[in-house]
């Protein structure tokens, strides 16, 4: 089981585009179209299910907000950083317009 990481360690490890908000790693992606955004969410959903660790997802037309937090630990763990890396890899295959 992953242990909750301290806030200072989390902030030092944030990759470009990611922020730490509300006990979660958060990133917004903007895609070329709504179908591209949905395809990203679908691929990420299947990848997350395979690891039994699921992000919070919000689709707003062609923008997707992804939030990773280990709810059982009450914050961010190593599993969330792995999920964030996976999110970026999947987003790269869907050619986001920009990554906010």
Secondary structure, 3 states (H helix, E strand, C coil): CCCCCCHHHHHHHCCCCCEEECCEEEEEEECCCHHHHHHHHHHHHHHHHHHCCCCEEEEECCEEEEEECECCCCECCHHHHHHHHHHHHHHHCCCCCEEC
